[in-house]
Amino acid sequence: MNIYHPLKLGILGCGAIGSRIALSTKKELKGLCRVSGVHDIHLEKAQDLAKKLKGMKLVKETFPSLIMGSDLIVEATGASDVRRLIGLALQRKKHVLCMSVGKIIDPRQLVRLAKMNNCRLMIPSGAIGGIDAFKAASLVGVEEIVLTTKKSPNSLEQTDYLKNKKIFLSRIKKNTIIFEGNVEEAVKYFPKNINVAATLALATQAKEKIKIVIMACPNLKNNIHEIKMSGEQGSILCRSENRICPDNPKTSYLAVLSAIQTIKDFCTGCKVGT
């Protein structure tokens, strides 16, 4: 595959995550890529980002126009139709970096589409560490994986699930488990907080053996993800204590940095690890 520079990035979703990735092109990704367009269903968000990038012509009013001028689409929308949007980009032979991993918990159709069109669908490691080790260990069999996520109530969202369970985040005064269940339930009920569950499931291909625990911890300043895995290879324990993203308390800063690093690896054609 010929990767030429500077790679043209199309930013789909101009909220906190998409904006920070876009602005990072001038520092962490300087010379490797440039933002060729920005699009958001809320036009004012795209306009605000374009102002920060000092290029109002970057605003694309439609997604097809964003695709047309890009080599790689950075998806950071969290929209319900993420799968459809990614499919449109892949059909146009564009590479895609997906941040809303929970929306594509079964990516097989999209992967086939990417292969058919000789392009890449990339998923960053996000807010968790040890992904290469978990992938390697899963080759010989997984017995159990437990992902425990701990966040401040302010970093979580008061979802319908919590209301139905009569759990109100504003009333939590001590460490409280607010969810226990499987990956599909976790990404359904907490779509903005637990993309790491989907990332772990895709990496290990052991979705049915993963248990998710989400805790609200009032005195916690950082987001914590603990993963315990047991299998034929032995056991792995990985803990990530992440500062929250300065622009979005629901997201760990590491999640944004992992996206930037994934783009950098793609541009340079170099990746250390599996």
MIDREN-425415 format. One record per residue (C-alpha): x, y negated, z negated. Coordinates in steps of 0.25 Angstrom, whole numbers, plus 5000, padded with zeros to 4 digits. Layout:
BEGIN
XYZ...
! end
This chain:
BEGIN
500050005000500649875004500449764993500749624998500949504990500349424985499149514983497849434984496949454972495449434972494949414958493549464956492949414943493549284938493249304923494349314912495049434918495049404933495449264930496649304921497149404932496949294943497749194935498849294932499249304947499949174945500849234934500849384932500649414947501349294953501849324967501049464967499649414970498749294971497249274968496649264982495149244977494249244965492849284964491749294953490249304953490349184944490949084954491348984943492349094937492949104951493148954952493748944939494749044941495048984955495348854948496348914939496948984951496948844958496348904970494848874972494848944985495049074978493549084974492849184982491349174981491149324986491849454982492049494997492749364999493649394987493949534993494349475006495449395001496049484991496949604991496649644977495349624969495449604954494049644949493749574935492249554936491649654926490449654935489449774936489749794951491249804949491349934957490649874969491549754969492749844968492249934979492049814988493549764986494049904989493249925002493949795007495249865004495549774992496349824979495549804966495949784952494749824943494649764929493249804926493649954925492449994917491549964929492250064938492350184928492250284939493150214950493250334960492450274971493250144970494550224970494150304983493750164989495050104986495850224991494950225004495350075006496850095002496749994990496850004975495850004964496649964951496249974937497149904927497449974913496749864906496849834891497349974888498750034888499250174891498450194904499650274911499750364899498250394898498250424913499450514912498950594900497550614907498150694918498250814908496950794901496250704891495650754879495150614873495350464875494850364865494850214868494550124856494449984860494449874849494049734852493549614844492049594845492349464852493049544863491849634865490449604872489149614865488549714875487149774876487749904871488149844858486849774856486049904858487049964847486749844838488249804838488449654838489849614840489749484833489349554820490549654820491449624808492249754807492849854817491649924824491550024835490549974845490650084855491050224856490850304869491350344883492050254894490750234902489950184890491050094886491250024899489750014901489449954887490749874886491049834901491949714897492749774885493149914889493649924903494850004896493950124894493750134909495150114912495550224903494550314909495050284923496450304919496250444912495050494920494550544907493350454905492550564898493550584888493650444883493050384871492850234870492750164856492550014856492749934843492449794839493449744829493249604824494649574819495249614832495949514840496449604852495849714860496249854856496149984865496650114859496650234867496850374862497050494872497250634869497550744880498450854884499650754885499450724870498850594865499050444868498650324860498650184866498250054859498149924866497949794858497649684868497449534867496149494873496149424886496249274884495149244893494249364889494149424875493449554881494749584889496149624884497249544890497949664893496849704903497049584911498549604911498449744915497649694928498749594931499849704929499049794938498949694949500449664947500749814949499949824961500549704968501949754965501649904967502349944954501650014942502350074931501650194925500650294931
! end
